[in-house]
Amino acid sequence: MGNKLVRKRHIVEERYTKPQQGLYMSKDVDIKKLKKLILESKLAPCYLRV
């Protein structure tokens, strides 16, 4: 009878779950943790504006 709460999962391309060249120092970033946070929508994808 009530409304169903449905959370849509955003699809993020694989290339946006990794740091882009010049955005972060790759040695300072845990890639697995970064990817997990992006897919959980807790962190924005790594888009590089030019």
CHARMM-style PDB file with segment names, atoms N, HN, CA, C and O in Angstrom:
ATOM      1  N   MET     1       0.805  -1.186   0.000  1.00  0.00      PROA
ATOM      2  CA  MET     1       0.000   0.000   0.000  1.00  0.00      PROA
ATOM      3  C   MET     1       0.861   1.269   0.000  1.00  0.00      PROA
ATOM      4  O   MET     1       0.449   2.300  -0.531  1.00  0.00      PROA
ATOM      5  N   GLY     2       2.010   1.192   0.574  1.00  0.00      PROA
ATOM      6  HN  GLY     2       2.345   0.354   1.005  1.00  0.00      PROA
ATOM      7  CA  GLY     2       2.888   2.357   0.615  1.00  0.00      PROA
ATOM      8  C   GLY     2       3.807   2.419  -0.589  1.00  0.00      PROA
ATOM      9  O   GLY     2       3.852   1.503  -1.410  1.00  0.00      PROA
ATOM     10  N   ASN     3       4.525   3.501  -0.675  1.00  0.00      PROA
ATOM     11  HN  ASN     3       4.488   4.246  -0.009  1.00  0.00      PROA
ATOM     12  CA  ASN     3       5.482   3.640  -1.764  1.00  0.00      PROA
ATOM     13  C   ASN     3       6.724   2.814  -1.480  1.00  0.00      PROA
ATOM     14  O   ASN     3       7.172   2.699  -0.339  1.00  0.00      PROA
ATOM     15  N   LYS     4       7.263   2.247  -2.534  1.00  0.00      PROA
ATOM     16  HN  LYS     4       6.899   2.340  -3.461  1.00  0.00      PROA
ATOM     17  CA  LYS     4       8.496   1.479  -2.398  1.00  0.00      PROA
ATOM     18  C   LYS     4       9.685   2.401  -2.610  1.00  0.00      PROA
ATOM     19  O   LYS     4       9.726   3.153  -3.583  1.00  0.00      PROA
ATOM     20  N   LEU     5      10.633   2.347  -1.718  1.00  0.00      PROA
ATOM     21  HN  LEU     5      10.600   1.736  -0.927  1.00  0.00      PROA
ATOM     22  CA  LEU     5      11.853   3.134  -1.888  1.00  0.00      PROA
ATOM     23  C   LEU     5      12.835   2.315  -2.701  1.00  0.00      PROA
ATOM     24  O   LEU     5      13.309   1.268  -2.260  1.00  0.00      PROA
ATOM     25  N   VAL     6      13.129   2.798  -3.874  1.00  0.00      PROA
ATOM     26  HN  VAL     6      12.744   3.649  -4.232  1.00  0.00      PROA
ATOM     27  CA  VAL     6      14.055   2.108  -4.757  1.00  0.00      PROA
ATOM     28  C   VAL     6      15.186   3.060  -5.062  1.00  0.00      PROA
ATOM     29  O   VAL     6      14.969   4.177  -5.530  1.00  0.00      PROA
ATOM     30  N   ARG     7      16.384   2.611  -4.796  1.00  0.00      PROA
ATOM     31  HN  ARG     7      16.561   1.702  -4.416  1.00  0.00      PROA
ATOM     32  CA  ARG     7      17.561   3.432  -5.071  1.00  0.00      PROA
ATOM     33  C   ARG     7      18.180   2.955  -6.375  1.00  0.00      PROA
ATOM     34  O   ARG     7      18.591   1.801  -6.495  1.00  0.00      PROA
ATOM     35  N   LYS     8      18.243   3.851  -7.346  1.00  0.00      PROA
ATOM     36  HN  LYS     8      17.909   4.788  -7.248  1.00  0.00      PROA
ATOM     37  CA  LYS     8      18.856   3.503  -8.617  1.00  0.00      PROA
ATOM     38  C   LYS     8      20.365   3.488  -8.452  1.00  0.00      PROA
ATOM     39  O   LYS     8      20.946   4.392  -7.851  1.00  0.00      PROA
ATOM     40  N   ARG     9      20.984   2.467  -8.985  1.00  0.00      PROA
ATOM     41  HN  ARG     9      20.513   1.733  -9.473  1.00  0.00      PROA
ATOM     42  CA  ARG     9      22.439   2.387  -8.929  1.00  0.00      PROA
ATOM     43  C   ARG     9      22.995   3.050 -10.180  1.00  0.00      PROA
ATOM     44  O   ARG     9      22.656   2.678 -11.303  1.00  0.00      PROA
ATOM     45  N   HSD    10      23.853   4.037  -9.965  1.00  0.00      PROA
ATOM     46  HN  HSD    10      24.128   4.340  -9.052  1.00  0.00      PROA
ATOM     47  CA  HSD    10      24.453   4.742 -11.083  1.00  0.00      PROA
ATOM     48  C   HSD    10      25.560   3.886 -11.678  1.00  0.00      PROA
ATOM     49  O   HSD    10      26.386   3.321 -10.960  1.00  0.00      PROA
ATOM     50  N   ILE    11      25.560   3.801 -12.979  1.00  0.00      PROA
ATOM     51  HN  ILE    11      24.889   4.260 -13.562  1.00  0.00      PROA
ATOM     52  CA  ILE    11      26.597   3.061 -13.685  1.00  0.00      PROA
ATOM     53  C   ILE    11      27.730   4.030 -13.997  1.00  0.00      PROA
ATOM     54  O   ILE    11      27.509   5.082 -14.596  1.00  0.00      PROA
ATOM     55  N   VAL    12      28.928   3.677 -13.593  1.00  0.00      PROA
ATOM     56  HN  VAL    12      29.108   2.822 -13.106  1.00  0.00      PROA
ATOM     57  CA  VAL    12      30.108   4.503 -13.839  1.00  0.00      PROA
ATOM     58  C   VAL    12      31.063   3.701 -14.705  1.00  0.00      PROA
ATOM     59  O   VAL    12      31.367   2.545 -14.410  1.00  0.00      PROA
ATOM     60  N   GLU    13      31.533   4.326 -15.777  1.00  0.00      PROA
ATOM     61  HN  GLU    13      31.286   5.264 -16.017  1.00  0.00      PROA
ATOM     62  CA  GLU    13      32.488   3.644 -16.644  1.00  0.00      PROA
ATOM     63  C   GLU    13      33.771   3.348 -15.871  1.00  0.00      PROA
ATOM     64  O   GLU    13      34.183   4.116 -15.002  1.00  0.00      PROA
ATOM     65  N   GLU    14      34.387   2.225 -16.205  1.00  0.00      PROA
ATOM     66  HN  GLU    14      34.052   1.601 -16.912  1.00  0.00      PROA
ATOM     67  CA  GLU    14      35.590   1.760 -15.515  1.00  0.00      PROA
ATOM     68  C   GLU    14      36.702   2.815 -15.527  1.00  0.00      PROA
ATOM     69  O   GLU    14      37.423   2.967 -14.540  1.00  0.00      PROA
ATOM     70  N   ARG    15      36.840   3.537 -16.634  1.00  0.00      PROA
ATOM     71  HN  ARG    15      36.255   3.413 -17.435  1.00  0.00      PROA
ATOM     72  CA  ARG    15      37.943   4.516 -16.732  1.00  0.00      PROA
ATOM     73  C   ARG    15      37.778   5.673 -15.757  1.00  0.00      PROA
ATOM     74  O   ARG    15      38.757   6.352 -15.447  1.00  0.00      PROA
ATOM     75  N   TYR    16      36.564   5.916 -15.264  1.00  0.00      PROA
ATOM     76  HN  TYR    16      35.769   5.365 -15.516  1.00  0.00      PROA
ATOM     77  CA  TYR    16      36.347   7.003 -14.314  1.00  0.00      PROA
ATOM     78  C   TYR    16      36.495   6.564 -12.860  1.00  0.00      PROA
ATOM     79  O   TYR    16      36.316   7.373 -11.949  1.00  0.00      PROA
ATOM     80  N   THR    17      36.820   5.295 -12.634  1.00  0.00      PROA
ATOM     81  HN  THR    17      36.965   4.638 -13.373  1.00  0.00      PROA
ATOM     82  CA  THR    17      37.027   4.827 -11.263  1.00  0.00      PROA
ATOM     83  C   THR    17      38.506   4.806 -10.904  1.00  0.00      PROA
ATOM     84  O   THR    17      38.876   4.377  -9.811  1.00  0.00      PROA
ATOM     85  N   LYS    18      39.350   5.267 -11.818  1.00  0.00      PROA
ATOM     86  HN  LYS    18      39.049   5.616 -12.705  1.00  0.00      PROA
ATOM     87  CA  LYS    18      40.796   5.315 -11.582  1.00  0.00      PROA
ATOM     88  C   LYS    18      41.258   6.759 -11.699  1.00  0.00      PROA
ATOM     89  O   LYS    18      40.704   7.521 -12.490  1.00  0.00      PROA
ATOM     90  N   PRO    19      42.267   7.147 -10.921  1.00  0.00      PROA
ATOM     91  CA  PRO    19      42.771   8.520 -11.021  1.00  0.00      PROA
ATOM     92  C   PRO    19      43.320   8.804 -12.414  1.00  0.00      PROA
ATOM     93  O   PRO    19      43.995   7.964 -13.009  1.00  0.00      PROA
ATOM     94  N   GLN    20      43.023   9.993 -12.927  1.00  0.00      PROA
ATOM     95  HN  GLN    20      42.474  10.675 -12.444  1.00  0.00      PROA
ATOM     96  CA  GLN    20      43.519  10.411 -14.230  1.00  0.00      PROA
ATOM     97  C   GLN    20      44.943  10.961 -14.086  1.00  0.00      PROA
ATOM     98  O   GLN    20      45.370  11.319 -12.988  1.00  0.00      PROA
ATOM     99  N   GLN    21      45.646  11.022 -15.170  1.00  0.00      PROA
ATOM    100  HN  GLN    21      45.299  10.732 -16.062  1.00  0.00      PROA
ATOM    101  CA  GLN    21      47.013  11.550 -15.188  1.00  0.00      PROA
ATOM    102  C   GLN    21      47.014  12.978 -14.653  1.00  0.00      PROA
ATOM    103  O   GLN    21      46.289  13.832 -15.163  1.00  0.00      PROA
ATOM    104  N   GLY    22      47.813  13.239 -13.640  1.00  0.00      PROA
ATOM    105  HN  GLY    22      48.402  12.545 -13.226  1.00  0.00      PROA
ATOM    106  CA  GLY    22      47.950  14.583 -13.100  1.00  0.00      PROA
ATOM    107  C   GLY    22      46.921  14.963 -12.052  1.00  0.00      PROA
ATOM    108  O   GLY    22      47.037  16.025 -11.440  1.00  0.00      PROA
ATOM    109  N   LEU    23      45.920  14.131 -11.828  1.00  0.00      PROA
ATOM    110  HN  LEU    23      45.825  13.268 -12.324  1.00  0.00      PROA
ATOM    111  CA  LEU    23      44.890  14.458 -10.853  1.00  0.00      PROA
ATOM    112  C   LEU    23      45.342  14.099  -9.436  1.00  0.00      PROA
ATOM    113  O   LEU    23      45.196  14.897  -8.511  1.00  0.00      PROA
ATOM    114  N   TYR    24      45.886  12.908  -9.275  1.00  0.00      PROA
ATOM    115  HN  TYR    24      46.006  12.259 -10.026  1.00  0.00      PROA
ATOM    116  CA  TYR    24      46.405  12.442  -7.986  1.00  0.00      PROA
ATOM    117  C   TYR    24      47.736  11.747  -8.230  1.00  0.00      PROA
ATOM    118  O   TYR    24      48.015  11.280  -9.334  1.00  0.00      PROA
ATOM    119  N   MET    25      48.539  11.686  -7.201  1.00  0.00      PROA
ATOM    120  HN  MET    25      48.312  12.066  -6.304  1.00  0.00      PROA
ATOM    121  CA  MET    25      49.747  10.860  -7.261  1.00  0.00      PROA
ATOM    122  C   MET    25      49.285   9.435  -7.004  1.00  0.00      PROA
ATOM    123  O   MET    25      48.707   9.158  -5.953  1.00  0.00      PROA
ATOM    124  N   SER    26      49.527   8.527  -7.939  1.00  0.00      PROA
ATOM    125  HN  SER    26      49.997   8.752  -8.792  1.00  0.00      PROA
ATOM    126  CA  SER    26      48.985   7.173  -7.823  1.00  0.00      PROA
ATOM    127  C   SER    26      49.521   6.421  -6.608  1.00  0.00      PROA
ATOM    128  O   SER    26      48.859   5.505  -6.119  1.00  0.00      PROA
ATOM    129  N   LYS    27      50.693   6.781  -6.112  1.00  0.00      PROA
ATOM    130  HN  LYS    27      51.231   7.524  -6.509  1.00  0.00      PROA
ATOM    131  CA  LYS    27      51.225   6.088  -4.938  1.00  0.00      PROA
ATOM    132  C   LYS    27      50.477   6.478  -3.657  1.00  0.00      PROA
ATOM    133  O   LYS    27      50.548   5.769  -2.653  1.00  0.00      PROA
ATOM    134  N   ASP    28      49.763   7.602  -3.697  1.00  0.00      PROA
ATOM    135  HN  ASP    28      49.705   8.178  -4.512  1.00  0.00      PROA
ATOM    136  CA  ASP    28      49.035   8.077  -2.522  1.00  0.00      PROA
ATOM    137  C   ASP    28      47.596   7.568  -2.455  1.00  0.00      PROA
ATOM    138  O   ASP    28      46.898   7.821  -1.473  1.00  0.00      PROA
ATOM    139  N   VAL    29      47.144   6.853  -3.490  1.00  0.00      PROA
ATOM    140  HN  VAL    29      47.711   6.648  -4.288  1.00  0.00      PROA
ATOM    141  CA  VAL    29      45.740   6.457  -3.584  1.00  0.00      PROA
ATOM    142  C   VAL    29      45.606   4.938  -3.571  1.00  0.00      PROA
ATOM    143  O   VAL    29      46.308   4.235  -4.297  1.00  0.00      PROA
ATOM    144  N   ASP    30      44.694   4.443  -2.734  1.00  0.00      PROA
ATOM    145  HN  ASP    30      44.123   5.014  -2.145  1.00  0.00      PROA
ATOM    146  CA  ASP    30      44.360   3.024  -2.732  1.00  0.00      PROA
ATOM    147  C   ASP    30      43.273   2.831  -3.792  1.00  0.00      PROA
ATOM    148  O   ASP    30      42.119   3.197  -3.568  1.00  0.00      PROA
ATOM    149  N   ILE    31      43.635   2.260  -4.945  1.00  0.00      PROA
ATOM    150  HN  ILE    31      44.573   1.963  -5.127  1.00  0.00      PROA
ATOM    151  CA  ILE    31      42.752   2.138  -6.098  1.00  0.00      PROA
ATOM    152  C   ILE    31      41.483   1.355  -5.769  1.00  0.00      PROA
ATOM    153  O   ILE    31      40.394   1.744  -6.193  1.00  0.00      PROA
ATOM    154  N   LYS    32      41.605   0.265  -5.026  1.00  0.00      PROA
ATOM    155  HN  LYS    32      42.489  -0.051  -4.682  1.00  0.00      PROA
ATOM    156  CA  LYS    32      40.424  -0.546  -4.682  1.00  0.00      PROA
ATOM    157  C   LYS    32      39.447   0.240  -3.820  1.00  0.00      PROA
ATOM    158  O   LYS    32      38.236   0.183  -4.032  1.00  0.00      PROA
ATOM    159  N   LYS    33      39.979   0.972  -2.849  1.00  0.00      PROA
ATOM    160  HN  LYS    33      40.963   1.018  -2.677  1.00  0.00      PROA
ATOM    161  CA  LYS    33      39.127   1.752  -1.962  1.00  0.00      PROA
ATOM    162  C   LYS    33      38.471   2.900  -2.730  1.00  0.00      PROA
ATOM    163  O   LYS    33      37.298   3.205  -2.514  1.00  0.00      PROA
ATOM    164  N   LEU    34      39.223   3.530  -3.620  1.00  0.00      PROA
ATOM    165  HN  LEU    34      40.176   3.282  -3.796  1.00  0.00      PROA
ATOM    166  CA  LEU    34      38.691   4.620  -4.438  1.00  0.00      PROA
ATOM    167  C   LEU    34      37.538   4.124  -5.310  1.00  0.00      PROA
ATOM    168  O   LEU    34      36.486   4.761  -5.370  1.00  0.00      PROA
ATOM    169  N   LYS    35      37.732   2.994  -5.982  1.00  0.00      PROA
ATOM    170  HN  LYS    35      38.586   2.477  -5.933  1.00  0.00      PROA
ATOM    171  CA  LYS    35      36.709   2.420  -6.852  1.00  0.00      PROA
ATOM    172  C   LYS    35      35.446   2.079  -6.054  1.00  0.00      PROA
ATOM    173  O   LYS    35      34.332   2.354  -6.500  1.00  0.00      PROA
ATOM    174  N   LYS    36      35.623   1.481  -4.879  1.00  0.00      PROA
ATOM    175  HN  LYS    36      36.528   1.257  -4.517  1.00  0.00      PROA
ATOM    176  CA  LYS    36      34.492   1.106  -4.035  1.00  0.00      PROA
ATOM    177  C   LYS    36      33.677   2.330  -3.623  1.00  0.00      PROA
ATOM    178  O   LYS    36      32.448   2.300  -3.671  1.00  0.00      PROA
ATOM    179  N   LEU    37      34.348   3.400  -3.221  1.00  0.00      PROA
ATOM    180  HN  LEU    37      35.347   3.425  -3.182  1.00  0.00      PROA
ATOM    181  CA  LEU    37      33.655   4.615  -2.803  1.00  0.00      PROA
ATOM    182  C   LEU    37      32.918   5.268  -3.971  1.00  0.00      PROA
ATOM    183  O   LEU    37      31.826   5.806  -3.789  1.00  0.00      PROA
ATOM    184  N   ILE    38      33.504   5.227  -5.163  1.00  0.00      PROA
ATOM    185  HN  ILE    38      34.392   4.791  -5.311  1.00  0.00      PROA
ATOM    186  CA  ILE    38      32.842   5.794  -6.342  1.00  0.00      PROA
ATOM    187  C   ILE    38      31.593   4.989  -6.675  1.00  0.00      PROA
ATOM    188  O   ILE    38      30.540   5.572  -6.936  1.00  0.00      PROA
ATOM    189  N   LEU    39      31.687   3.672  -6.673  1.00  0.00      PROA
ATOM    190  HN  LEU    39      32.542   3.199  -6.462  1.00  0.00      PROA
ATOM    191  CA  LEU    39      30.543   2.834  -7.013  1.00  0.00      PROA
ATOM    192  C   LEU    39      29.432   2.905  -5.968  1.00  0.00      PROA
ATOM    193  O   LEU    39      28.269   2.662  -6.290  1.00  0.00      PROA
ATOM    194  N   GLU    40      29.772   3.234  -4.722  1.00  0.00      PROA
ATOM    195  HN  GLU    40      30.717   3.432  -4.460  1.00  0.00      PROA
ATOM    196  CA  GLU    40      28.769   3.406  -3.664  1.00  0.00      PROA
ATOM    197  C   GLU    40      28.206   4.824  -3.644  1.00  0.00      PROA
ATOM    198  O   GLU    40      27.401   5.157  -2.775  1.00  0.00      PROA
ATOM    199  N   SER    41      28.622   5.660  -4.597  1.00  0.00      PROA
ATOM    200  HN  SER    41      29.275   5.389  -5.303  1.00  0.00      PROA
ATOM    201  CA  SER    41      28.196   7.070  -4.704  1.00  0.00      PROA
ATOM    202  C   SER    41      28.580   7.891  -3.484  1.00  0.00      PROA
ATOM    203  O   SER    41      27.901   8.860  -3.145  1.00  0.00      PROA
ATOM    204  N   LYS    42      29.661   7.508  -2.827  1.00  0.00      PROA
ATOM    205  HN  LYS    42      30.213   6.721  -3.103  1.00  0.00      PROA
ATOM    206  CA  LYS    42      30.158   8.275  -1.700  1.00  0.00      PROA
ATOM    207  C   LYS    42      31.265   9.236  -2.123  1.00  0.00      PROA
ATOM    208  O   LYS    42      31.683  10.102  -1.355  1.00  0.00      PROA
ATOM    209  N   LEU    43      31.728   9.065  -3.355  1.00  0.00      PROA
ATOM    210  HN  LEU    43      31.389   8.361  -3.978  1.00  0.00      PROA
ATOM    211  CA  LEU    43      32.791   9.897  -3.894  1.00  0.00      PROA
ATOM    212  C   LEU    43      32.504  10.109  -5.372  1.00  0.00      PROA
ATOM    213  O   LEU    43      32.007   9.209  -6.049  1.00  0.00      PROA
ATOM    214  N   ALA    44      32.814  11.284  -5.865  1.00  0.00      PROA
ATOM    215  HN  ALA    44      33.218  12.015  -5.315  1.00  0.00      PROA
ATOM    216  CA  ALA    44      32.558  11.603  -7.279  1.00  0.00      PROA
ATOM    217  C   ALA    44      33.576  10.888  -8.166  1.00  0.00      PROA
ATOM    218  O   ALA    44      34.720  10.684  -7.761  1.00  0.00      PROA
ATOM    219  N   PRO    45      33.160  10.508  -9.375  1.00  0.00      PROA
ATOM    220  CA  PRO    45      34.086   9.885 -10.317  1.00  0.00      PROA
ATOM    221  C   PRO    45      35.234  10.821 -10.681  1.00  0.00      PROA
ATOM    222  O   PRO    45      35.135  12.035 -10.507  1.00  0.00      PROA
ATOM    223  N   CYS    46      36.307  10.253 -11.180  1.00  0.00      PROA
ATOM    224  HN  CYS    46      36.387   9.266 -11.322  1.00  0.00      PROA
ATOM    225  CA  CYS    46      37.519  11.021 -11.521  1.00  0.00      PROA
ATOM    226  C   CYS    46      37.432  11.528 -12.952  1.00  0.00      PROA
ATOM    227  O   CYS    46      37.989  10.923 -13.867  1.00  0.00      PROA
ATOM    228  N   TYR    47      36.726  12.647 -13.142  1.00  0.00      PROA
ATOM    229  HN  TYR    47      36.274  13.138 -12.398  1.00  0.00      PROA
ATOM    230  CA  TYR    47      36.644  13.272 -14.455  1.00  0.00      PROA
ATOM    231  C   TYR    47      37.723  14.334 -14.535  1.00  0.00      PROA
ATOM    232  O   TYR    47      37.936  15.075 -13.575  1.00  0.00      PROA
ATOM    233  N   LEU    48      38.398  14.418 -15.653  1.00  0.00      PROA
ATOM    234  HN  LEU    48      38.225  13.816 -16.433  1.00  0.00      PROA
ATOM    235  CA  LEU    48      39.431  15.428 -15.841  1.00  0.00      PROA
ATOM    236  C   LEU    48      38.942  16.409 -16.895  1.00  0.00      PROA
ATOM    237  O   LEU    48      38.749  16.041 -18.054  1.00  0.00      PROA
ATOM    238  N   ARG    49      38.743  17.645 -16.493  1.00  0.00      PROA
ATOM    239  HN  ARG    49      38.899  17.943 -15.551  1.00  0.00      PROA
ATOM    240  CA  ARG    49      38.336  18.688 -17.439  1.00  0.00      PROA
ATOM    241  C   ARG    49      39.571  19.276 -18.082  1.00  0.00      PROA
ATOM    242  O   ARG    49      40.594  19.505 -17.436  1.00  0.00      PROA
ATOM    243  N   VAL    50      39.444  19.511 -19.366  1.00  0.00      PROA
ATOM    244  HN  VAL    50      38.613  19.325 -19.890  1.00  0.00      PROA
ATOM    245  CA  VAL    50      40.578  20.096 -20.093  1.00  0.00      PROA
ATOM    246  C   VAL    50      40.153  21.420 -20.666  1.00  0.00      PROA
ATOM    247  OT1 VAL    50      40.950  22.093 -21.320  1.00  0.00      PROA
TER     248      VAL     50
END
